[in-house]
Amino acid sequence: MNESTTPGGSAAFELRFRSLFHAGRALAFPCDGGGHVDVARLSAHARANLARARAAVGRDYALPAVEVRTLN
């Protein structure tokens, strides 16, 4: 198993929106390797955060990046 897969074998990626003003702050959402978020699987709060992040790209958040999710 490599670091981009979970024990079940599926990839573990996240779509990460980094703050333009607060280093270390970001909003991250589980996604596939192409950056597609399954919105139906998100909580209402997470859906609202995703919509807010997408609307604030260039103003509050950088363009999103697909990253390998670090599992703690």
N, C-alpha and C positions, 0 to 999 in steps of 0.2 A: 504494500500500500504506500502511495506517495502522499505528500502533504496536501495535495489538492483533492483528495477523496476522503469520504467519511467511511466509517466501518462498513456501512451498507453498500459502499461502492459508488454512490452518487457524488458528484463534484460539490464542493463546499465553497461557493463564491459569495461575495457581497458587492452590492452597488454602493459605493461610498461617496458622499458629498462632503468635502472638507470645507470648514469655515474659512472665509477669506480674512477674517479679523481676529480669530481666537485660535492660536496654534494648539493642535491636539484635540480640538473639538470637531466633531463630524456627525452626520447622520448616516447610518448604514442599514441596508435592507438585503435579505437573502435573495439571491438571483442565480440564474444559470450562467454558464461560461460566456454567453453572448450579452449579458447584462439585462436580461428580461426578468422582471420581478413578477411573480404570481400574486397579483394584488388581492385576489379572492382569499388567499391564505393569510393575509395580514390582518391584524386587529384593526378596529376602527381608528384607534389612536395612531397606529403606524401608517395607515392609509392617509390620514390627515398630514402627518409629518412628511411623507413622500410627496404629496401634492405641494406642500409648502416649500420643500427643498427644490423641487423641479421649477416652481414659479420664481424662486429667488436665485437661480443660477446667474452668475455674473454680478449680482448685487450683494448677496450674503454668502453664497456658496460657490465653489469652483465647479467646473464641469465634472460630472460624476466619473468615477473610475471603477472598473471591475477588478476586484482584488481577491486573492485567495483568503478565505475566512480563517482567522486564527482562533482555534477552539481552546478554551481554557478549562 
